[in-house]
Amino acid sequence: MTRTDPYDPDEPYYECTDCYQRTAESAVDGKPDGCPECGGEMKNINVPRD
């Protein structure tokens, strides 16, 4: 099975720290206000990988 890394340096990718829902959408000024599913805090997981 081949896995594809979704990393794209031009697109922020966020994950909820509570329910682990992922989204590529962000607020106008950066980080989303909260998770669209549960309202939890969103963390930017789009980081370069070696």
TORMARGU-134981 format. One record per residue (C-alpha): residue number from 0; x, y, z. Coordinates in nm, 2 decimals. Example, Ala and Ser with C-alpha at 12.3 -4.5 7.8 and 13.67 -1.06 7.14 Angstrom:
REM residues 2
<nr: 0	X: 1.23	Y: -0.45	Z: 0.78>
<nr: 1	X: 1.37	Y: -0.11	Z: 0.71>
//
This chain:
REM residues 50
<nr: 0	X: 0.00	Y: 0.00	Z: 0.00>
<nr: 1	X: 0.14	Y: 0.34	Z: -0.10>
<nr: 2	X: 0.06	Y: 0.64	Z: 0.12>
<nr: 3	X: 0.06	Y: 0.99	Z: -0.02>
<nr: 4	X: 0.18	Y: 1.28	Z: 0.19>
<nr: 5	X: -0.08	Y: 1.56	Z: 0.17>
<nr: 6	X: 0.19	Y: 1.83	Z: 0.25>
<nr: 7	X: 0.15	Y: 2.14	Z: 0.03>
<nr: 8	X: 0.36	Y: 2.43	Z: 0.14>
<nr: 9	X: 0.11	Y: 2.68	Z: -0.01>
<nr: 10	X: -0.20	Y: 2.54	Z: 0.17>
<nr: 11	X: -0.24	Y: 2.54	Z: 0.55>
<nr: 12	X: -0.38	Y: 2.22	Z: 0.69>
<nr: 13	X: -0.54	Y: 2.21	Z: 1.03>
<nr: 14	X: -0.64	Y: 1.93	Z: 1.28>
<nr: 15	X: -0.87	Y: 1.95	Z: 1.58>
<nr: 16	X: -0.69	Y: 1.87	Z: 1.90>
<nr: 17	X: -1.01	Y: 1.72	Z: 2.05>
<nr: 18	X: -1.18	Y: 1.51	Z: 1.77>
<nr: 19	X: -0.89	Y: 1.50	Z: 1.51>
<nr: 20	X: -1.12	Y: 1.64	Z: 1.23>
<nr: 21	X: -0.89	Y: 1.77	Z: 0.96>
<nr: 22	X: -0.96	Y: 2.07	Z: 0.72>
<nr: 23	X: -0.76	Y: 2.27	Z: 0.47>
<nr: 24	X: -0.99	Y: 2.57	Z: 0.52>
<nr: 25	X: -0.87	Y: 2.86	Z: 0.73>
<nr: 26	X: -1.01	Y: 3.19	Z: 0.86>
<nr: 27	X: -0.94	Y: 3.51	Z: 0.66>
<nr: 28	X: -0.67	Y: 3.61	Z: 0.90>
<nr: 29	X: -0.51	Y: 3.27	Z: 0.95>
<nr: 30	X: -0.60	Y: 3.00	Z: 1.19>
<nr: 31	X: -0.97	Y: 2.88	Z: 1.20>
<nr: 32	X: -1.17	Y: 3.00	Z: 1.50>
<nr: 33	X: -1.26	Y: 2.64	Z: 1.59>
<nr: 34	X: -1.33	Y: 2.29	Z: 1.47>
<nr: 35	X: -1.63	Y: 2.28	Z: 1.23>
<nr: 36	X: -1.74	Y: 1.95	Z: 1.40>
<nr: 37	X: -1.70	Y: 2.00	Z: 1.77>
<nr: 38	X: -1.57	Y: 2.36	Z: 1.82>
<nr: 39	X: -1.23	Y: 2.25	Z: 1.96>
<nr: 40	X: -0.90	Y: 2.42	Z: 1.90>
<nr: 41	X: -0.74	Y: 2.37	Z: 1.56>
<nr: 42	X: -0.37	Y: 2.31	Z: 1.52>
<nr: 43	X: -0.17	Y: 2.38	Z: 1.20>
<nr: 44	X: -0.02	Y: 2.04	Z: 1.10>
<nr: 45	X: 0.12	Y: 2.15	Z: 0.77>
<nr: 46	X: 0.49	Y: 2.13	Z: 0.84>
<nr: 47	X: 0.78	Y: 2.02	Z: 0.62>
<nr: 48	X: 0.88	Y: 1.66	Z: 0.64>
<nr: 49	X: 1.22	Y: 1.51	Z: 0.56>
//
